[in-house]
Amino acid sequence: MLTNRIKANKEDNISIIKKDDGKNYYIYHNNSIEKLVKLTNNYLSSIKNININEDTTLTKSMDTLAKEQQKLIKRLNESNKNLEKEITI
């Protein structure tokens, strides 16, 4: 089924976006910015699946770097959402 292929990122330039109304919309894009947004969303969803266990012992420098990385991930997520809004307007 095409929907499954799109969700698995096997179809170039086609995305599915679920909007606030609960409906899925198929979007064709031939724009590098839209492709970047799609790839960034995939990246962000993959790193959300990786969590550092609270029982994991980190050195002070590792803890500092992990916190810095979390801040950067949050900023990337916010920037990507804002860019996505601009594209869909």
VEXDREN-202205 format. One record per atom (N, C-alpha, C): chain; atom name; x, y, z. Coordinates in steps of 0.2 Angstrom, whole numbers, plus 5000, padded with zeros to 4 digits. Example, Ala and Ser with C-alpha at 12.3 -4.5 7.8 and 13.67 -1.06 7.14 Angstrom:
// residues 2
+----+----+------+------+------+
: ch : at :    x :    y :    z :
+----+----+------+------+------+
:  A :  N : 5066 : 4972 : 5039 :
:  A : CA : 5062 : 4978 : 5039 :
:  A :  C : 5066 : 4984 : 5039 :
:  A :  N : 5064 : 4989 : 5035 :
:  A : CA : 5068 : 4995 : 5036 :
:  A :  C : 5064 : 5000 : 5039 :
+----+----+------+------+------+
//
This chain:
// residues 89
+----+----+------+------+------+
: ch : at :    x :    y :    z :
+----+----+------+------+------+
:  A :  N : 5004 : 4994 : 5000 :
:  A : CA : 5000 : 5000 : 5000 :
:  A :  C : 5004 : 5006 : 5000 :
:  A :  N : 5002 : 5011 : 4996 :
:  A : CA : 5006 : 5017 : 4996 :
:  A :  C : 5008 : 5021 : 5002 :
:  A :  N : 5002 : 5021 : 5007 :
:  A : CA : 5003 : 5024 : 5013 :
:  A :  C : 5009 : 5021 : 5017 :
:  A :  N : 5009 : 5015 : 5017 :
:  A : CA : 5015 : 5011 : 5021 :
:  A :  C : 5021 : 5013 : 5018 :
:  A :  N : 5022 : 5013 : 5011 :
:  A : CA : 5028 : 5015 : 5008 :
:  A :  C : 5030 : 5022 : 5010 :
:  A :  N : 5025 : 5027 : 5010 :
:  A : CA : 5027 : 5034 : 5012 :
:  A :  C : 5029 : 5034 : 5019 :
:  A :  N : 5026 : 5031 : 5024 :
:  A : CA : 5028 : 5031 : 5031 :
:  A :  C : 5035 : 5028 : 5032 :
:  A :  N : 5036 : 5023 : 5028 :
:  A : CA : 5043 : 5020 : 5028 :
:  A :  C : 5048 : 5024 : 5024 :
:  A :  N : 5047 : 5030 : 5022 :
:  A : CA : 5051 : 5034 : 5018 :
:  A :  C : 5054 : 5031 : 5012 :
:  A :  N : 5050 : 5026 : 5009 :
:  A : CA : 5052 : 5023 : 5002 :
:  A :  C : 5050 : 5027 : 4996 :
:  A :  N : 5046 : 5032 : 4997 :
:  A : CA : 5044 : 5036 : 4991 :
:  A :  C : 5047 : 5043 : 4992 :
:  A :  N : 5051 : 5045 : 4987 :
:  A : CA : 5054 : 5052 : 4987 :
:  A :  C : 5048 : 5057 : 4986 :
:  A :  N : 5049 : 5063 : 4989 :
:  A : CA : 5045 : 5069 : 4988 :
:  A :  C : 5038 : 5068 : 4990 :
:  A :  N : 5036 : 5063 : 4993 :
:  A : CA : 5029 : 5063 : 4996 :
:  A :  C : 5029 : 5062 : 5003 :
:  A :  N : 5025 : 5066 : 5007 :
:  A : CA : 5025 : 5065 : 5014 :
:  A :  C : 5017 : 5065 : 5016 :
:  A :  N : 5016 : 5062 : 5022 :
:  A : CA : 5010 : 5062 : 5025 :
:  A :  C : 5010 : 5066 : 5031 :
:  A :  N : 5006 : 5071 : 5032 :
:  A : CA : 5005 : 5075 : 5038 :
:  A :  C : 4998 : 5074 : 5041 :
:  A :  N : 4998 : 5073 : 5047 :
:  A : CA : 4992 : 5073 : 5051 :
:  A :  C : 4991 : 5080 : 5054 :
:  A :  N : 4985 : 5083 : 5052 :
:  A : CA : 4984 : 5090 : 5054 :
:  A :  C : 4980 : 5090 : 5060 :
:  A :  N : 4978 : 5096 : 5063 :
:  A : CA : 4974 : 5096 : 5069 :
:  A :  C : 4967 : 5094 : 5068 :
:  A :  N : 4965 : 5093 : 5062 :
:  A : CA : 4958 : 5091 : 5061 :
:  A :  C : 4958 : 5083 : 5061 :
:  A :  N : 4963 : 5080 : 5062 :
:  A : CA : 4964 : 5073 : 5063 :
:  A :  C : 4964 : 5069 : 5056 :
:  A :  N : 4964 : 5073 : 5051 :
:  A : CA : 4965 : 5070 : 5044 :
:  A :  C : 4972 : 5069 : 5042 :
:  A :  N : 4974 : 5064 : 5038 :
:  A : CA : 4980 : 5064 : 5035 :
:  A :  C : 4980 : 5067 : 5028 :
:  A :  N : 4985 : 5071 : 5027 :
:  A : CA : 4986 : 5074 : 5020 :
:  A :  C : 4992 : 5072 : 5017 :
:  A :  N : 4992 : 5070 : 5010 :
:  A : CA : 4997 : 5068 : 5006 :
:  A :  C : 5000 : 5075 : 5003 :
:  A :  N : 5007 : 5076 : 5004 :
:  A : CA : 5010 : 5082 : 5001 :
:  A :  C : 5015 : 5079 : 4997 :
:  A :  N : 5015 : 5082 : 4991 :
:  A : CA : 5021 : 5081 : 4986 :
:  A :  C : 5025 : 5087 : 4986 :
:  A :  N : 5032 : 5086 : 4987 :
:  A : CA : 5036 : 5092 : 4987 :
:  A :  C : 5042 : 5090 : 4983 :
:  A :  N : 5045 : 5095 : 4980 :
:  A : CA : 5051 : 5095 : 4976 :
:  A :  C : 5055 : 5101 : 4978 :
:  A :  N : 5055 : 5102 : 4984 :
:  A : CA : 5059 : 5107 : 4987 :
:  A :  C : 5064 : 5105 : 4992 :
:  A :  N : 5070 : 5107 : 4992 :
:  A : CA : 5075 : 5105 : 4996 :
:  A :  C : 5073 : 5106 : 5004 :
:  A :  N : 5070 : 5112 : 5005 :
:  A : CA : 5068 : 5114 : 5012 :
:  A :  C : 5063 : 5109 : 5014 :
:  A :  N : 5058 : 5107 : 5010 :
:  A : CA : 5053 : 5102 : 5013 :
:  A :  C : 5057 : 5095 : 5014 :
:  A :  N : 5061 : 5094 : 5010 :
:  A : CA : 5065 : 5087 : 5011 :
:  A :  C : 5069 : 5088 : 5017 :
:  A :  N : 5072 : 5093 : 5018 :
:  A : CA : 5076 : 5094 : 5025 :
:  A :  C : 5072 : 5094 : 5031 :
:  A :  N : 5066 : 5097 : 5031 :
:  A : CA : 5061 : 5096 : 5036 :
:  A :  C : 5059 : 5089 : 5037 :
:  A :  N : 5058 : 5085 : 5032 :
:  A : CA : 5056 : 5078 : 5032 :
:  A :  C : 5062 : 5074 : 5036 :
:  A :  N : 5068 : 5075 : 5033 :
:  A : CA : 5073 : 5071 : 5036 :
:  A :  C : 5075 : 5073 : 5043 :
:  A :  N : 5074 : 5080 : 5045 :
:  A : CA : 5075 : 5082 : 5052 :
:  A :  C : 5070 : 5079 : 5056 :
:  A :  N : 5063 : 5078 : 5054 :
:  A : CA : 5058 : 5075 : 5058 :
:  A :  C : 5060 : 5068 : 5059 :
:  A :  N : 5062 : 5064 : 5054 :
:  A : CA : 5064 : 5057 : 5055 :
:  A :  C : 5070 : 5057 : 5060 :
:  A :  N : 5075 : 5061 : 5059 :
:  A : CA : 5080 : 5061 : 5064 :
:  A :  C : 5078 : 5063 : 5071 :
:  A :  N : 5074 : 5068 : 5072 :
:  A : CA : 5071 : 5069 : 5079 :
:  A :  C : 5067 : 5063 : 5082 :
:  A :  N : 5063 : 5060 : 5078 :
:  A : CA : 5059 : 5054 : 5080 :
:  A :  C : 5064 : 5049 : 5082 :
:  A :  N : 5070 : 5048 : 5079 :
:  A : CA : 5074 : 5042 : 5080 :
:  A :  C : 5078 : 5044 : 5087 :
:  A :  N : 5080 : 5050 : 5088 :
:  A : CA : 5083 : 5051 : 5094 :
:  A :  C : 5079 : 5052 : 5100 :
:  A :  N : 5072 : 5053 : 5099 :
:  A : CA : 5068 : 5052 : 5105 :
:  A :  C : 5067 : 5045 : 5108 :
:  A :  N : 5069 : 5040 : 5104 :
:  A : CA : 5069 : 5033 : 5106 :
:  A :  C : 5075 : 5031 : 5110 :
:  A :  N : 5080 : 5036 : 5110 :
:  A : CA : 5086 : 5034 : 5114 :
:  A :  C : 5085 : 5038 : 5120 :
:  A :  N : 5085 : 5035 : 5126 :
:  A : CA : 5085 : 5038 : 5132 :
:  A :  C : 5091 : 5036 : 5137 :
:  A :  N : 5093 : 5041 : 5140 :
:  A : CA : 5099 : 5039 : 5145 :
:  A :  C : 5095 : 5037 : 5151 :
:  A :  N : 5096 : 5031 : 5154 :
:  A : CA : 5093 : 5028 : 5160 :
:  A :  C : 5096 : 5033 : 5166 :
:  A :  N : 5091 : 5034 : 5170 :
:  A : CA : 5093 : 5038 : 5176 :
:  A :  C : 5098 : 5035 : 5180 :
:  A :  N : 5098 : 5028 : 5180 :
:  A : CA : 5103 : 5025 : 5184 :
:  A :  C : 5110 : 5025 : 5181 :
:  A :  N : 5111 : 5027 : 5175 :
:  A : CA : 5117 : 5028 : 5171 :
:  A :  C : 5122 : 5033 : 5175 :
:  A :  N : 5128 : 5031 : 5176 :
:  A : CA : 5132 : 5036 : 5179 :
:  A :  C : 5136 : 5039 : 5174 :
:  A :  N : 5136 : 5046 : 5174 :
:  A : CA : 5140 : 5050 : 5169 :
:  A :  C : 5145 : 5054 : 5173 :
:  A :  N : 5151 : 5055 : 5170 :
:  A : CA : 5155 : 5060 : 5173 :
:  A :  C : 5152 : 5067 : 5172 :
:  A :  N : 5155 : 5071 : 5176 :
:  A : CA : 5153 : 5078 : 5176 :
:  A :  C : 5153 : 5081 : 5169 :
:  A :  N : 5159 : 5080 : 5165 :
:  A : CA : 5159 : 5082 : 5158 :
:  A :  C : 5154 : 5079 : 5153 :
:  A :  N : 5153 : 5072 : 5154 :
:  A : CA : 5148 : 5069 : 5150 :
:  A :  C : 5141 : 5072 : 5152 :
:  A :  N : 5139 : 5073 : 5158 :
:  A : CA : 5133 : 5075 : 5160 :
:  A :  C : 5132 : 5082 : 5157 :
:  A :  N : 5137 : 5087 : 5157 :
:  A : CA : 5137 : 5093 : 5154 :
:  A :  C : 5135 : 5093 : 5147 :
:  A :  N : 5139 : 5088 : 5143 :
:  A : CA : 5138 : 5087 : 5136 :
:  A :  C : 5131 : 5085 : 5135 :
:  A :  N : 5129 : 5080 : 5139 :
:  A : CA : 5122 : 5077 : 5138 :
:  A :  C : 5117 : 5083 : 5138 :
:  A :  N : 5117 : 5087 : 5143 :
:  A : CA : 5112 : 5092 : 5144 :
:  A :  C : 5113 : 5097 : 5139 :
:  A :  N : 5119 : 5099 : 5136 :
:  A : CA : 5120 : 5103 : 5130 :
:  A :  C : 5116 : 5100 : 5124 :
:  A :  N : 5117 : 5094 : 5123 :
:  A : CA : 5114 : 5091 : 5118 :
:  A :  C : 5107 : 5091 : 5118 :
:  A :  N : 5104 : 5090 : 5124 :
:  A : CA : 5097 : 5090 : 5125 :
:  A :  C : 5094 : 5097 : 5123 :
:  A :  N : 5098 : 5102 : 5125 :
:  A : CA : 5095 : 5109 : 5123 :
:  A :  C : 5096 : 5110 : 5116 :
:  A :  N : 5101 : 5107 : 5112 :
:  A : CA : 5101 : 5108 : 5105 :
:  A :  C : 5096 : 5104 : 5101 :
:  A :  N : 5094 : 5098 : 5104 :
:  A : CA : 5089 : 5094 : 5101 :
:  A :  C : 5082 : 5098 : 5102 :
:  A :  N : 5081 : 5101 : 5107 :
:  A : CA : 5075 : 5105 : 5108 :
:  A :  C : 5075 : 5111 : 5104 :
:  A :  N : 5080 : 5115 : 5103 :
:  A : CA : 5081 : 5120 : 5098 :
:  A :  C : 5079 : 5118 : 5091 :
:  A :  N : 5082 : 5112 : 5089 :
:  A : CA : 5082 : 5110 : 5082 :
:  A :  C : 5074 : 5108 : 5081 :
:  A :  N : 5071 : 5105 : 5086 :
:  A : CA : 5064 : 5103 : 5086 :
:  A :  C : 5060 : 5109 : 5085 :
:  A :  N : 5061 : 5114 : 5089 :
:  A : CA : 5057 : 5120 : 5088 :
:  A :  C : 5058 : 5124 : 5081 :
:  A :  N : 5064 : 5124 : 5079 :
:  A : CA : 5066 : 5127 : 5073 :
:  A :  C : 5063 : 5123 : 5067 :
:  A :  N : 5063 : 5117 : 5067 :
:  A : CA : 5060 : 5113 : 5062 :
:  A :  C : 5052 : 5114 : 5062 :
:  A :  N : 5049 : 5114 : 5068 :
:  A : CA : 5042 : 5115 : 5068 :
:  A :  C : 5040 : 5122 : 5065 :
:  A :  N : 5044 : 5127 : 5067 :
:  A : CA : 5043 : 5134 : 5064 :
:  A :  C : 5044 : 5134 : 5056 :
:  A :  N : 5049 : 5130 : 5054 :
:  A : CA : 5050 : 5130 : 5047 :
:  A :  C : 5044 : 5126 : 5043 :
:  A :  N : 5042 : 5121 : 5046 :
:  A : CA : 5036 : 5117 : 5044 :
:  A :  C : 5030 : 5121 : 5043 :
:  A :  N : 5029 : 5125 : 5048 :
:  A : CA : 5023 : 5130 : 5048 :
:  A :  C : 5023 : 5134 : 5042 :
:  A :  N : 5029 : 5137 : 5041 :
:  A : CA : 5030 : 5142 : 5035 :
:  A :  C : 5029 : 5138 : 5028 :
:  A :  N : 5031 : 5132 : 5028 :
:  A : CA : 5030 : 5128 : 5022 :
:  A :  C : 5023 : 5127 : 5020 :
:  A :  N : 5019 : 5125 : 5025 :
:  A : CA : 5012 : 5123 : 5024 :
:  A :  C : 5008 : 5129 : 5024 :
:  A :  N : 5010 : 5135 : 5025 :
:  A : CA : 5006 : 5141 : 5024 :
:  A :  C : 5004 : 5143 : 5017 :
+----+----+------+------+------+
//
